[in-house]
């Protein structure tokens, strides 16, 4: 379920949204959950998402912990 959702999301949102805010077109490689799921399977599969490059995703994950 997650792999299909991730694949669909990236095909519809192919650019890193954080980089786009800075005027850069960087391909997205990661899908970030805007609402932290903390292991909750329902939230993991249904929460809002954003596309990020690996660098932005790593930085955002560290800030949220």
Backbone as CSV, one residue per row, in Angstrom:
resi,resn,N_x,N_y,N_z,CA_x,CA_y,CA_z,C_x,C_y,C_z
1,UNK,0.819,-1.200,0.000,0.000,0.000,0.000,0.864,1.266,0.000
2,UNK,1.868,1.312,0.913,2.716,2.489,0.986,3.526,2.679,-0.298
3,UNK,4.111,1.628,-0.817,4.939,1.748,-2.022,4.134,2.316,-3.191
4,UNK,2.901,1.865,-3.341,2.045,2.361,-4.420,1.710,3.836,-4.185
5,UNK,1.400,4.190,-2.946,1.081,5.591,-2.636,2.292,6.489,-2.873
6,UNK,3.461,6.025,-2.437,4.698,6.774,-2.613,5.005,6.978,-4.092
7,UNK,4.931,5.911,-4.855,5.212,5.970,-6.298,4.258,6.951,-6.996
8,UNK,2.973,6.858,-6.676,1.968,7.755,-7.271,2.251,9.202,-6.879
9,UNK,2.547,9.422,-5.597,2.811,10.779,-5.117,3.999,11.395,-5.861
10,UNK,5.102,10.648,-5.958,6.287,11.186,-6.623,6.052,11.421,-8.118
11,UNK,5.215,10.605,-8.733,4.936,10.819,-10.158,4.110,12.096,-10.363
12,UNK,3.280,12.435,-9.390,2.449,13.640,-9.484,3.144,14.889,-8.933
13,UNK,4.150,14.684,-8.084,4.878,15.789,-7.436,6.378,15.488,-7.539
14,UNK,6.967,15.651,-8.726,8.343,15.186,-8.957,9.452,16.100,-8.438
15,UNK,9.116,17.302,-7.968,10.146,18.239,-7.528,10.150,18.380,-6.010
16,UNK,11.334,18.579,-5.457,11.472,18.828,-4.016,10.754,20.132,-3.688
17,UNK,9.776,20.050,-2.808,8.970,21.227,-2.484,9.751,22.273,-1.691
18,UNK,10.694,21.838,-0.891,11.533,22.767,-0.130,12.453,23.541,-1.077
19,UNK,13.074,22.845,-2.007,13.947,23.502,-2.981,13.156,24.455,-3.872
20,UNK,11.936,24.046,-4.264,11.097,24.924,-5.088,10.824,26.254,-4.399
21,UNK,10.646,26.212,-3.070,10.407,27.460,-2.319,11.598,28.407,-2.438
22,UNK,12.771,27.840,-2.764,13.987,28.638,-2.934,14.333,28.840,-4.408
23,UNK,13.383,28.532,-5.291,13.583,28.760,-6.720,14.441,27.723,-7.424
24,UNK,14.644,26.575,-6.799,15.473,25.517,-7.384,14.617,24.330,-7.797
25,UNK,14.916,23.775,-8.958,14.222,22.576,-9.424,15.122,21.374,-9.176
26,UNK,14.858,20.680,-8.084,15.635,19.506,-7.695,14.675,18.320,-7.653
27,UNK,15.006,17.227,-8.338,14.113,16.066,-8.325,13.894,15.546,-6.902
28,UNK,12.655,15.226,-6.609,12.320,14.639,-5.307,12.660,13.161,-5.320
29,UNK,13.215,12.691,-4.222,13.536,11.275,-4.067,12.826,10.668,-2.869
30,UNK,12.382,11.528,-1.949,11.770,11.069,-0.704,10.372,11.659,-0.552
31,UNK,9.548,10.961,0.180,8.200,11.446,0.487,8.124,11.638,1.996
32,UNK,7.781,12.843,2.383,7.755,13.220,3.798,6.318,13.321,4.299
33,UNK,6.059,12.749,5.462,4.748,12.868,6.104,4.683,14.205,6.828
34,UNK,3.752,15.049,6.448,3.608,16.358,7.089,3.089,16.235,8.516
35,UNK,2.338,15.199,8.768,1.844,14.914,10.119,2.635,13.721,10.628
36,UNK,3.476,13.899,11.647,4.279,12.775,12.149,3.387,11.596,12.544
37,UNK,3.733,10.413,12.046,2.884,9.240,12.303,3.323,8.457,13.530
38,UNK,4.583,8.594,13.917,5.121,7.927,15.113,4.684,6.464,15.220
39,UNK,4.725,5.784,14.083,4.410,4.362,14.063,2.937,4.021,13.915
40,UNK,2.077,5.013,13.909,0.641,4.765,13.737,0.383,4.421,12.266
41,UNK,0.017,3.186,11.997,-0.145,2.707,10.623,-1.202,3.502,9.842
42,UNK,-2.304,3.844,10.489,-3.357,4.599,9.816,-2.824,5.965,9.363
43,UNK,-2.132,6.668,10.260,-1.554,7.958,9.890,-0.478,7.792,8.811
44,UNK,0.319,6.745,8.927,1.377,6.492,7.949,0.805,6.368,6.546
45,UNK,-0.354,5.743,6.427,-0.950,5.493,5.117,-1.885,6.604,4.641
46,UNK,-2.287,7.527,5.529,-3.289,8.518,5.130,-2.887,9.975,5.349
47,UNK,-1.830,10.221,6.095,-1.490,11.610,6.419,-1.015,12.376,5.186
48,UNK,-1.112,13.712,5.215,-0.667,14.527,4.086,0.837,14.367,3.857
49,UNK,1.234,14.508,2.597,2.620,14.266,2.203,3.219,15.474,1.505
50,UNK,4.550,15.471,1.385,5.243,16.414,0.522,6.457,15.710,-0.068
51,UNK,6.824,16.113,-1.264,7.981,15.560,-1.954,9.215,16.352,-1.564
52,UNK,10.302,15.638,-1.276,11.563,16.282,-0.909,12.733,15.542,-1.536
53,UNK,13.845,16.262,-1.743,15.085,15.576,-2.119,15.629,14.928,-0.837
54,UNK,16.578,14.053,-0.978,17.076,13.334,0.193,17.687,14.286,1.219
55,UNK,18.420,15.287,0.754,19.054,16.243,1.662,18.017,17.006,2.484
56,UNK,17.003,17.535,1.826,15.942,18.278,2.544,15.179,17.363,3.487
57,UNK,14.929,16.136,3.068,14.200,15.206,3.931,15.004,14.898,5.188
58,UNK,16.295,14.677,5.026,17.145,14.388,6.190,17.152,15.569,7.154
59,UNK,17.300,16.773,6.636,17.321,17.970,7.484,15.996,18.148,8.211
60,UNK,14.898,17.946,7.504,13.573,18.125,8.102,13.320,17.078,9.185
61,UNK,13.738,15.865,8.936,13.557,14.781,9.912,14.322,15.075,11.190
62,UNK,15.556,15.561,11.073,16.356,15.891,12.247,15.697,17.018,13.046
63,UNK,15.204,18.044,12.346,14.550,19.169,13.036,13.297,18.733,13.791
64,UNK,12.594,17.734,13.258,11.336,17.308,13.879,11.539,16.389,15.073
65,UNK,12.725,15.845,15.226,12.961,14.912,16.356,13.383,15.620,17.601
